[in-house]
Amino acid sequence: MIKKLKIIYTLIFISSLLLAIVSLIDYTLTNINIKWAVFVLGVIIMILSLTGYYLVEKSTLTILANTEKKISKRK
């Protein structure tokens, strides 16, 4: 489950990065202000996906630490 969440957040980050790059290229070629909105949206999605990935990673480390504590208490 956690590995799937990490893969999903990674794919979201990569796709929003590509969206931001393409919108910047399109903006430099056509010079329309709407493209900046797409770029900002891509950056916001990247930040949210990185935050989600970080939270999943942090919860994984917390779960591992708690499991190790339980195992050490049993011994």
Summary of the structure (lengths in Angstrom):
residues: 75
radius of gyration: 18.8
end to end distance: 28.7
largest distance: 67.5
contacts: 187
relative contact order: 0.14
helix: 93%
strand: 0%
